[in-house]
Amino acid sequence: MMKKAIIFLGIVFSWLFSGCYEDKGNYDYIEVNEVTVTVKPEGTYTIYGYLGEELTVAPRLTFQNPSDTLEFDYTWKLDTTVISHERVLKYTHEGVCKIYALDLFVTDRKSGQVYTGSVSLQIDSPYKYGFALLTEKSNGATELHFLRLEKPENSPYYYTPFYNLYSSLYPDDPLGRKPFYIAENFTTPNKGGDELTILQKEGGCVSLNGALLNKEVALEDEFYGGYPEGVYPKLLAFCSSIDVMIGDDGKAYSRYIYPKATQPDGFHLARFMSIPFDFDKANTYIDRIIPAHFWAGLLLMHDKANNRFVAISTNGDPTSGKQCEIQDNSANSDEFVNLTNFGEYSLVWVTTYEDGAYGSGNYRCVFKKGDEFYVQNFTLAKQYSSTNINLSNKGKWRFEGSDKVSDRTVYALQRNGKYMYFAEGKSLYCCEFRNETGGMRQIVYPIHDFDRNVTHLTRDYNGERLLIALEGGKFFIFHSIDQVLGSPDPWAAGNMYESPDDVDLGEIKQVIFKYGNFSNSSGSSAPW
């Protein structure tokens, strides 16, 4: 019996072992080809695209088995909407300018395994960031051109031009005639973007949507009952909580917007006063404004009638909208021209540079006395909840380029204040400022001679590019960096763009750098 039992158990174990062995072939073992999906560029979490322009996104895919890469499906989603099934995304956005979530799903058809990569996609207006040129055509018509600043590594040219932009977008709705001034306005939150307001002698002064450039509102409608009687706009300044219009009567008209955060989705929620600003001197006549960065806290202006600077408080503290008092007790004009009384000096030019601390602004100006020109530097800082403005960083030097300039000279200052460009007639020069132990050293050297007079010099957001406008609608862009300026032939090294001769630009009336939104307006860095 024992022998029979052993034989029986042997047969059973043999059957079980045979069954287990044969069962090994009944399972499908699927090979997994894992994929690493990278969509975002190196050094950033955001891809930038332009409304209405095709965007190409080539993901970086690393396969565990590089020889087997064809058995995959691709799905691109913008937020929750499928926009492509191609491995390399080619996409043109026609929706709203904002930030979207862009996701790529890579599916292994054999295993069903899904691998993902994500990035933020910021869709901007193609006319958001760059130089805006206001011009007058030969028939007097107003035109707007735009030069978009591109990321240097993406293009050999740095700028993409959009010539005759407004008329190409809105051929049946012309701007007007005889333009002379353009200014950019922001809402404090970026959601509101920007607007461009154009002043012109005929056809009305008008604000344009900064993204689409369509007309939004006539400036006249932003006053109660229209412009003050007998007054037409001459200058505009959009500040933090106060906006100021200077009329051709030399008087200032303001509107109070506090806080600007109350207008996150638009503009025009307040109107200008029709009563002029009440300065401390009744005969005050404003002929120029010097806007500082958005949070400087003050708007500096030139009072031609009294040969002085005046200022209005513009930040959202209790003094907003009041005249400020510049605390300048300078008595010796040979050392420093008193800002509240220029005396024998007359103001030639003034600008701001290098964003200061909150509530302050840095300024540089050119004064004239007799046949001599002088450079003066200073910082103004407004005390919070006070109308007092403190003066510091005072400096004054005879301009080493005095023999090369006149009252018609045009100027521009690099953002850090190191280089000041000036053009007299057809000649462009640079003055380098070196703060040395013995004092301020100035080095003046020629850059280039053109075939016609220079009319405007405008720097971009950080001063590394200078737009040079000439009579007759010609312009150049000069790469104003140390390496170029230190080369044997700066113009040959730095001439990075020239407007084509076969494009009718019209006479250039003004050039500004368009920032596109509030956060970019500090000018400290590009938006990419």
C-alpha positions as CSV (number, residue, x, y, z in Angstrom):
1,M,0.0,0.0,0.0
2,M,2.8,2.4,0.9
3,K,4.4,1.8,-2.5
4,K,1.1,2.5,-4.3
5,A,0.7,5.8,-2.3
6,I,4.2,7.0,-3.2
7,I,3.6,6.2,-6.9
8,F,0.2,8.1,-6.7
9,L,1.8,11.2,-5.0
10,G,4.6,11.2,-7.6
11,I,2.1,11.3,-10.4
12,V,0.2,14.1,-8.8
13,F,3.3,16.2,-8.2
14,S,4.4,15.6,-11.7
15,W,1.1,16.8,-13.0
16,L,1.2,19.9,-10.8
17,F,4.7,20.7,-11.8
18,S,3.9,20.1,-15.5
19,G,0.8,22.4,-15.2
20,C,2.8,25.2,-13.5
21,Y,5.5,25.0,-16.1
22,E,3.1,25.0,-19.0
23,D,1.1,27.9,-17.4
24,K,4.1,30.2,-17.7
25,G,3.3,30.7,-21.3
26,N,-0.2,31.8,-20.7
27,Y,0.8,35.3,-19.4
28,D,1.5,38.4,-21.7
29,Y,4.6,40.2,-20.4
30,I,4.4,43.8,-21.8
31,E,7.6,45.7,-22.3
32,V,7.4,49.2,-20.9
33,N,9.2,52.0,-22.7
34,E,9.3,54.8,-20.1
35,V,9.4,58.4,-21.4
36,T,10.7,61.5,-19.7
37,V,8.7,64.5,-21.1
38,T,10.0,68.0,-20.8
39,V,8.1,70.9,-22.2
40,K,9.3,74.0,-20.3
41,P,12.4,75.8,-21.5
42,E,15.5,75.8,-19.4
43,G,15.6,78.5,-16.7
44,T,11.9,79.4,-16.8
45,Y,8.4,77.9,-16.3
46,T,6.7,80.0,-19.0
47,I,6.5,79.9,-22.8
48,Y,5.5,83.1,-24.5
49,G,3.2,83.3,-27.5
50,Y,1.5,86.1,-29.5
51,L,-2.2,86.4,-30.3
52,G,-2.8,85.5,-33.9
53,E,0.8,84.3,-34.5
54,E,1.8,80.6,-34.9
55,L,3.7,79.2,-31.9
56,T,5.9,76.2,-32.2
57,V,6.7,74.1,-29.1
58,A,9.1,71.1,-29.6
59,P,9.2,69.0,-26.4
60,R,12.3,67.2,-25.2
61,L,11.5,63.4,-25.0
62,T,13.9,60.8,-23.6
63,F,12.9,57.2,-24.3
64,Q,14.0,54.2,-22.2
65,N,14.3,52.3,-25.5
66,P,15.3,54.9,-28.2
67,S,14.9,52.4,-31.0
68,D,11.2,52.1,-30.3
69,T,9.7,55.6,-30.4
70,L,6.9,55.2,-33.0
71,E,4.3,53.5,-30.8
72,F,3.2,56.6,-29.0
73,D,0.2,59.0,-29.2
74,Y,0.5,62.7,-28.4
75,T,-2.2,65.0,-27.0
76,W,-1.7,68.7,-26.3
77,K,-4.2,70.5,-24.0
78,L,-4.6,74.2,-23.3
79,D,-6.2,74.2,-19.9
80,T,-8.8,71.5,-20.7
81,T,-9.1,72.0,-24.4
82,V,-7.4,69.6,-26.8
83,I,-5.5,71.6,-29.4
84,S,-3.2,69.1,-31.2
85,H,-2.2,65.5,-31.6
86,E,1.2,66.1,-33.2
87,R,4.5,65.5,-31.4
88,V,5.7,69.1,-32.2
89,L,3.0,71.6,-31.4
90,K,2.1,74.3,-34.0
91,Y,-0.6,76.4,-32.6
92,T,-2.2,79.8,-33.3
93,H,-4.2,81.3,-30.4
94,E,-7.2,83.5,-31.3
95,G,-8.7,83.8,-27.8
96,V,-7.9,86.0,-24.8
97,C,-4.5,87.3,-23.8
98,K,-3.7,85.6,-20.5
99,I,-1.7,82.8,-18.9
100,Y,-2.8,79.2,-19.7
101,A,-1.7,75.7,-18.6
102,L,-0.2,73.8,-21.5
103,D,0.1,70.1,-21.0
104,L,1.5,67.3,-23.2
105,F,0.3,63.7,-22.7
106,V,2.4,61.0,-24.3
107,T,0.6,57.6,-24.4
108,D,2.4,54.3,-25.0
109,R,-0.1,52.4,-27.2
110,K,1.4,49.0,-26.1
111,S,1.1,49.4,-22.4
112,G,-1.4,52.3,-22.1
113,Q,1.0,54.1,-19.8
114,V,0.7,57.9,-20.0
115,Y,3.6,60.3,-19.4
116,T,3.1,64.1,-19.0
117,G,4.9,67.4,-19.2
118,S,3.5,70.8,-18.3
119,V,4.4,74.5,-18.7
120,S,2.6,77.8,-18.5
121,L,1.8,79.5,-21.8
122,Q,1.5,83.3,-21.6
123,I,-0.4,84.7,-24.6
124,D,0.4,88.4,-25.2
125,S,-0.6,91.0,-27.7
126,P,1.9,91.1,-30.6
127,Y,2.1,94.8,-29.9
128,K,2.7,94.6,-26.2
129,Y,6.4,95.4,-25.7
130,G,8.7,97.6,-27.8
131,F,9.1,101.0,-29.5
132,A,5.9,102.8,-30.5
133,L,6.5,105.5,-33.1
134,L,3.9,108.3,-33.6
135,T,4.2,109.8,-37.1
136,E,2.5,112.3,-39.4
137,K,2.2,111.3,-43.1
138,S,2.7,113.8,-45.9
139,N,-1.1,114.4,-46.0
140,G,-1.2,115.2,-42.3
141,A,-2.7,111.8,-41.3
142,T,-1.7,110.3,-38.0
143,E,0.0,106.9,-38.1
144,L,1.3,104.5,-35.5
145,H,4.2,102.1,-36.1
146,F,5.5,99.4,-33.7
147,L,8.9,97.6,-33.2
148,R,8.5,94.5,-31.1
149,L,11.5,93.6,-29.0
150,E,12.3,89.9,-29.3
151,K,14.4,87.6,-27.1
152,P,17.9,87.8,-28.5
153,E,18.4,84.1,-28.6
154,N,15.3,83.6,-30.7
155,S,16.1,86.0,-33.5
156,P,19.2,87.6,-35.1
157,Y,17.5,91.0,-35.4
158,Y,16.1,91.7,-31.9
159,Y,13.1,93.6,-33.4
160,T,10.1,92.7,-35.5
161,P,8.7,95.8,-37.3
162,F,5.0,96.5,-37.8
163,Y,4.9,99.5,-40.1
164,N,1.8,101.5,-40.7
165,L,0.3,99.3,-38.0
166,Y,-2.8,101.2,-37.1
167,S,-4.0,101.9,-40.6
168,S,-3.5,98.2,-41.5
169,L,-5.6,97.1,-38.6
170,Y,-8.3,99.7,-38.9
171,P,-8.3,101.1,-42.5
172,D,-11.9,102.4,-42.2
173,D,-11.4,104.2,-38.9
174,P,-8.5,106.6,-39.2
175,L,-6.9,108.1,-36.1
176,G,-6.9,111.8,-37.1
177,R,-4.4,114.4,-38.2
178,K,-1.4,116.4,-37.1
179,P,-0.3,114.3,-34.1
180,F,2.3,115.6,-31.6
181,Y,2.2,113.5,-28.4
182,I,1.8,110.0,-27.2
183,A,1.7,108.6,-23.6
184,E,1.2,105.1,-22.1
185,N,-1.1,104.4,-19.2
186,F,-1.5,101.3,-16.9
187,T,-3.8,100.0,-14.3
188,T,-1.9,98.8,-11.3
189,P,-2.9,95.2,-11.6
190,N,-1.6,93.7,-14.8
191,K,-5.0,92.4,-15.7
192,G,-5.9,95.8,-17.0
193,G,-2.9,96.0,-19.3
194,D,-2.2,99.4,-20.9
195,E,-3.5,102.1,-23.1
196,L,-1.9,104.6,-25.5
197,T,-3.3,108.1,-25.6
198,I,-2.5,110.2,-28.7
199,L,-2.8,113.9,-28.8
200,Q,-3.4,115.5,-32.2
201,K,-4.6,118.8,-33.5
202,E,-7.4,117.4,-35.7
203,G,-9.7,114.5,-35.3
204,G,-9.7,114.6,-31.5
205,C,-7.3,113.1,-28.9
206,V,-8.0,109.5,-28.4
207,S,-7.0,106.5,-26.2
208,L,-6.2,103.2,-27.8
209,N,-6.5,99.7,-26.3
210,G,-2.8,98.7,-25.7
211,A,-3.4,95.1,-26.9
212,L,-5.6,95.5,-29.9
213,L,-4.9,99.2,-30.6
214,N,-8.6,99.9,-31.2
215,K,-10.1,103.2,-30.1
216,E,-11.5,103.2,-26.6
217,V,-12.5,106.8,-25.7
218,A,-11.9,110.4,-26.7
219,L,-9.9,112.4,-24.2
220,E,-12.5,115.2,-24.4
221,D,-15.1,112.8,-22.9
222,E,-12.9,112.3,-19.8
223,F,-13.7,115.9,-18.7
224,Y,-17.0,117.0,-17.2
225,G,-18.7,118.7,-20.1
226,G,-15.6,118.5,-22.4
227,Y,-12.3,120.4,-22.3
228,P,-12.2,123.6,-20.3
229,E,-13.3,126.5,-22.5
230,G,-10.5,127.7,-24.8
231,V,-8.1,124.9,-23.7
232,Y,-6.6,122.1,-25.8
233,P,-4.4,119.2,-24.5
234,K,-0.6,119.7,-24.8
235,L,1.0,117.1,-22.5
236,L,-0.2,114.1,-20.5
237,A,1.2,112.2,-17.5
238,F,-0.3,109.1,-16.0
239,C,0.9,108.5,-12.5
240,S,-0.1,106.3,-9.5
241,S,-3.2,107.9,-8.1
242,I,-3.1,111.2,-10.0
243,D,-3.2,111.8,-13.8
244,V,-2.3,115.2,-15.1
245,M,-3.1,117.0,-18.4
246,I,-1.3,120.2,-19.3
247,G,-3.3,122.4,-21.6
248,D,-2.0,124.8,-24.2
249,D,-2.7,127.5,-21.6
250,G,0.2,126.2,-19.5
251,K,-2.2,125.1,-16.7
252,A,-2.4,121.7,-15.2
253,Y,-5.7,119.7,-15.0
254,S,-5.8,116.6,-12.8
255,R,-7.9,113.7,-11.9
256,Y,-7.8,111.6,-8.8
257,I,-7.9,107.8,-9.0
258,Y,-7.4,106.1,-5.6
259,P,-6.5,103.4,-5.6
260,K,-5.8,102.5,-9.2
261,A,-6.4,98.9,-8.0
262,T,-10.1,99.8,-8.3
263,Q,-9.9,99.6,-12.0
264,P,-8.4,96.2,-12.6
265,D,-10.4,95.6,-15.8
266,G,-10.3,98.9,-17.5
267,F,-9.7,102.6,-17.4
268,H,-11.7,105.8,-17.5
269,L,-13.4,105.4,-14.1
270,A,-12.7,109.0,-13.1
271,R,-12.8,112.3,-15.0
272,F,-10.4,115.3,-15.1
273,M,-11.3,118.4,-13.3
274,S,-12.2,121.4,-15.5
275,I,-10.7,123.8,-12.9
276,P,-6.9,124.2,-13.2
277,F,-4.6,123.1,-10.5
278,D,-4.0,125.8,-7.9
279,F,-0.2,126.3,-7.7
280,D,1.4,128.6,-5.1
281,K,2.0,131.2,-7.9
282,A,-0.9,132.3,-10.0
283,N,1.3,132.8,-13.1
284,T,2.7,129.3,-13.1
285,Y,3.1,128.1,-16.7
286,I,4.0,124.4,-17.3
287,D,5.8,123.7,-20.5
288,R,7.2,120.2,-19.8
289,I,6.6,117.3,-17.5
290,I,9.2,114.8,-16.2
291,P,7.5,111.6,-15.2
292,A,9.4,109.3,-12.9
293,H,8.7,105.6,-12.3
294,F,5.2,104.7,-11.2
295,W,5.9,104.7,-7.5
296,A,8.1,107.8,-7.3
297,G,5.4,109.6,-5.4
298,L,5.8,112.9,-7.3
299,L,5.4,114.4,-10.8
300,L,8.1,116.9,-11.5
301,M,7.2,119.8,-13.9
302,H,9.0,122.8,-15.4
303,D,7.4,126.2,-14.6
304,K,8.6,128.4,-17.5
305,A,7.1,131.6,-16.1
306,N,9.0,131.4,-12.8
307,N,12.1,129.5,-14.1
308,R,11.8,126.7,-11.6
309,F,10.7,123.1,-11.0
310,V,7.3,122.4,-9.3
311,A,6.0,119.0,-8.2
312,I,2.6,117.4,-7.4
313,S,2.2,114.4,-5.0
314,T,1.0,111.4,-7.0
315,N,1.1,108.4,-4.6
316,G,-1.9,107.2,-2.6
317,D,-1.2,108.8,0.7
318,P,-3.2,111.7,2.3
319,T,-1.1,114.3,0.3
320,S,-2.0,112.9,-3.1
321,G,-2.9,115.7,-5.5
322,K,-1.3,118.5,-3.5
323,Q,1.6,120.6,-4.5
324,C,4.9,119.5,-2.9
325,E,7.6,121.7,-1.5
326,I,11.1,121.0,-2.8
327,Q,13.5,121.5,0.1
328,D,16.4,123.2,-1.7
329,N,18.4,125.8,0.2
330,S,21.2,125.9,-2.4
331,A,22.5,129.5,-2.5
332,N,25.6,129.2,-4.8
333,S,24.5,128.4,-8.3
334,D,28.1,127.8,-9.4
335,E,27.9,124.7,-7.2
336,F,24.3,123.7,-7.7
337,V,21.4,125.4,-9.5
338,N,18.6,125.9,-7.0
339,L,15.6,123.8,-8.2
340,T,13.0,126.3,-7.0
341,N,14.8,129.3,-8.6
342,F,17.2,128.8,-11.6
343,G,18.3,132.4,-11.5
344,E,20.6,133.2,-14.4
345,Y,20.3,129.6,-15.7
346,S,17.7,128.2,-18.1
347,L,16.6,124.6,-18.4
348,V,17.6,122.9,-21.6
349,W,16.7,119.2,-20.9
350,V,15.8,117.0,-18.0
351,T,15.1,113.3,-17.6
352,T,14.9,110.5,-15.0
353,Y,17.2,107.5,-14.7
354,E,17.7,104.3,-12.7
355,D,14.6,103.7,-10.7
356,G,15.0,105.0,-7.2
357,A,13.5,103.7,-3.9
358,Y,9.8,103.8,-3.3
359,G,8.8,107.5,-3.1
360,S,11.9,108.9,-4.8
361,G,13.3,109.6,-8.3
362,N,16.7,110.3,-9.8
363,Y,17.1,113.1,-12.2
364,R,19.7,114.6,-14.6
365,C,19.3,117.8,-16.5
366,V,21.2,120.2,-18.7
367,F,21.2,123.9,-17.8
368,K,22.5,126.8,-19.9
369,K,24.1,130.1,-18.7
370,G,25.3,132.4,-21.5
371,D,27.1,130.2,-24.0
372,E,28.0,127.5,-21.5
373,F,26.1,124.3,-20.7
374,Y,26.1,122.4,-17.4
375,V,25.0,118.9,-16.3
376,Q,23.2,118.7,-13.0
377,N,22.3,115.5,-11.1
378,F,20.0,115.1,-8.1
379,T,17.5,112.8,-6.2
380,L,14.1,113.9,-4.9
381,A,12.4,111.9,-2.2
382,K,8.9,112.7,-1.0
383,Q,8.1,112.0,2.6
384,Y,5.1,109.8,3.2
385,S,2.0,111.7,4.3
386,S,3.9,115.0,3.8
387,T,4.3,117.5,1.0
388,N,8.0,117.9,1.7
389,I,10.4,116.7,-0.9
390,N,14.0,116.1,0.3
391,L,16.9,116.8,-2.0
392,S,20.1,114.6,-2.1
393,N,22.9,113.4,-4.4
394,K,23.5,116.9,-5.6
395,G,26.1,117.4,-8.3
396,K,26.8,119.9,-11.0
397,W,29.5,120.0,-13.7
398,R,30.3,122.1,-16.8
399,F,29.3,120.0,-19.7
400,E,32.4,118.9,-21.6
401,G,30.3,118.9,-24.8
402,S,29.4,122.6,-24.5
403,D,31.2,123.4,-27.8
404,K,29.1,120.8,-29.7
405,V,25.6,121.6,-28.5
406,S,22.9,124.3,-28.9
407,D,19.3,124.9,-27.8
408,R,18.2,122.5,-30.6
409,T,20.3,119.5,-29.3
410,V,18.4,116.3,-28.5
411,Y,19.5,114.1,-25.6
412,A,19.0,110.6,-24.1
413,L,20.4,109.0,-20.9
414,Q,21.2,105.4,-20.5
415,R,19.1,103.9,-17.6
416,N,22.0,103.6,-15.2
417,G,23.2,107.2,-16.0
418,K,26.6,106.1,-17.2
419,Y,26.2,107.3,-20.8
420,M,24.4,110.4,-22.1
421,Y,23.8,110.6,-25.8
422,F,23.3,113.9,-27.6
423,A,22.8,114.8,-31.2
424,E,23.4,118.2,-32.7
425,G,22.2,118.5,-36.3
426,K,23.4,115.4,-38.2
427,S,26.0,114.4,-35.6
428,L,25.5,111.8,-32.8
429,Y,27.8,111.9,-29.7
430,C,28.2,110.1,-26.5
431,C,29.3,111.5,-23.1
432,E,30.6,108.9,-20.6
433,F,30.4,109.9,-16.9
434,R,33.1,108.4,-14.6
435,N,32.8,109.1,-10.9
436,E,36.5,109.2,-10.0
437,T,38.4,110.3,-6.9
438,G,39.0,113.8,-8.2
439,G,35.3,114.3,-9.1
440,M,33.1,113.6,-12.1
441,R,35.1,112.9,-15.3
442,Q,33.3,113.4,-18.6
443,I,34.6,111.8,-21.9
444,V,32.9,113.0,-25.0
445,Y,33.4,111.2,-28.3
446,P,31.6,111.1,-31.7
447,I,29.5,108.1,-32.7
448,H,28.2,108.8,-36.2
449,D,27.3,111.5,-38.8
450,F,24.0,111.0,-40.6
451,D,22.8,112.4,-43.9
452,R,20.0,114.5,-42.2
453,N,19.3,116.0,-38.8
454,V,18.5,113.9,-35.8
455,T,15.1,114.7,-34.2
456,H,14.6,112.2,-31.4
457,L,16.7,109.9,-29.2
458,T,14.8,107.3,-27.2
459,R,16.2,104.4,-25.1
460,D,14.5,101.1,-24.5
461,Y,13.6,99.6,-21.1
462,N,17.1,99.3,-19.8
463,G,19.0,101.7,-22.1
464,E,20.9,98.9,-24.0
465,R,19.2,99.9,-27.3
466,L,18.8,103.5,-28.5
467,L,16.4,104.5,-31.2
468,I,17.7,107.4,-33.3
469,A,15.0,109.2,-35.4
470,L,16.0,111.5,-38.3
471,E,14.1,114.0,-40.3
472,G,12.0,112.6,-43.1
473,G,11.0,109.4,-41.2
474,K,14.2,107.5,-41.1
475,F,15.5,105.8,-38.0
476,F,18.2,103.5,-36.6
477,I,18.6,101.3,-33.5
478,F,22.0,101.4,-31.9
479,H,23.2,98.8,-29.4
480,S,24.5,101.0,-26.6
481,I,26.4,98.6,-24.5
482,D,30.0,98.9,-23.0
483,Q,31.5,96.4,-25.5
484,V,30.2,98.4,-28.5
485,L,31.1,101.8,-27.1
486,G,34.6,100.6,-26.3
487,S,35.2,99.3,-29.8
488,P,37.3,101.2,-32.4
489,D,34.2,101.9,-34.5
490,P,31.2,102.0,-32.2
491,W,28.7,102.7,-35.0
492,A,29.9,99.8,-37.1
493,A,29.7,97.5,-34.1
494,G,26.4,98.8,-32.7
495,N,24.2,99.6,-35.7
496,M,21.7,96.8,-35.2
497,Y,18.7,98.0,-37.2
498,E,17.9,100.5,-40.0
499,S,14.4,101.3,-41.2
500,P,13.9,100.4,-44.9
501,D,13.9,103.2,-47.4
502,D,10.9,101.8,-49.3
503,V,8.5,102.2,-46.4
504,D,6.7,105.5,-46.0
505,L,6.9,106.2,-42.2
506,G,5.9,109.8,-42.3
507,E,7.6,112.5,-40.1
508,I,8.4,111.0,-36.7
509,K,6.7,113.2,-34.0
510,Q,7.5,111.2,-30.9
511,V,8.9,107.8,-29.9
512,I,8.2,106.0,-26.6
513,F,9.1,102.6,-25.3
514,K,5.8,100.7,-24.7
515,Y,5.9,98.4,-21.6
516,G,2.6,96.7,-22.0
517,N,1.6,96.4,-18.3
518,F,2.4,97.8,-14.9
519,S,5.0,95.2,-13.8
520,N,7.1,95.8,-16.8
521,S,7.0,99.6,-16.4
522,S,9.7,99.6,-13.8
523,G,12.1,98.9,-16.7
524,S,14.5,96.8,-14.6
525,S,14.1,93.7,-16.7
526,A,12.5,92.3,-19.8
527,P,9.1,90.4,-19.4
528,W,10.4,87.0,-20.6
